[in-house]
């Protein structure tokens, strides 16, 4: 009863009282869960380590500054590898994700069973992190940038596939109806009514994933899948913090560059 | 030219949208399909080009049964039937020229259409039609840069690019202002007469329909309840199609009806339409 009578006047309530109490109880339970978790974490934390955390951080940063620019030249090759891993991996991922998205979208799939297969591939690709894909692939195809590219590609399939099939499901149905009504064939309907509608989403998703992949590719070296992560890992193991700082600066510059490129692409396609 | 025999459509929800429709349209005849929302007008024309599959009955185009054809045969049938939509249904990110040329898709192969390499004669026809609908300078504009009336003109050109025998027109004026509505209706009907095209036009605006068409078919709850000339549409018949309403009073008085008896209201609406 969202409306009740009180002193002869109608009073409007947002929800039924029972529902309102249930919502209150939900918030209450959530709050209690949060406090309980906090207590649990606190028990398992050695707070003594935190007392000098500020000094530790200051000392670490002090050892990082100034960065050791002398290794910049030797980092250029791994950095180039990293960008290549990200770019080729993204391209490969998109190539596989593109048809999968059409199979997975409710309005373009030829058959429900194909849709289930496509969704299964997309979900399994998404459920494994690129770093874990890289670990698996290093043991299968050996260490190096090839393993890195495959890892990036495998992770990207799920991401691009999912976002793209959602974009396909959100298109306006009437242009599809109109092109179908002209007697166009199935591929022609896709090319003339679906593709133009998803093109901006496709471009946006692709460069966004490429952008993420640049960052992910910088860590793949940690498990031997090529790129600048290997140098970073070596520097950290040697406690050469000035060199680590140089790697950080280079990664930062690369990411800024990739942000700029993706912004340009998105702007160009809309 | 177009013959529907016992066409019925029951949706999966169990709703019977069309029941036992018999309708014959000779070549070159322009008919208006009128009726309240939900009467089955859209379902009916979509059963003709099989955007909706009829549950029962037979659809014949030039004597050929197209009710159950599939694949290439279905596309062959569809390309003889042009369709014009209420919301224009243009592909908004494509140019006007691409939208018009998409009417030729059933005549060219996939790769030719994908690379936009349409035959020269198609391009000529597209320019000719764009000129006919008054958009000859707009061919390079993107679909979303046009006004509603212009979009509908592109939709008309696209349908005519198919060189159809029949036009299916679904509420062509419902999203347009009154003046543009009249211009669009006149354009569609003129083009049909020029090219000897038959047309089925779903339309809400009864007065507009009466001005332009040869024949009116009234649909109510999935059944044909009227089939005759536009002049024969009396208030009594309109009541049989749409339900009780005072057809004489201007629309802004519509709240205070119930005053005059039905007999008082009997006067032909066609007075306005044919002065």
Interface residues (C-beta under 8 A of the other chain):
Chain A: X174 X175 X177 X178 X179 X180 X181 X182 X183 X184 X185 X187 X188 X191 X192 X193 X196 X197 X199 X200
Chain B: X49 X51 X74 X75 X76 X77 X78 X79 X80 X81 X82 X83 X85 X87 X89 X90 X91 X92 X93 X94 X98 X102 X103 X104 X105 X106 X110 X113 X114 X155 X158 X162 X168
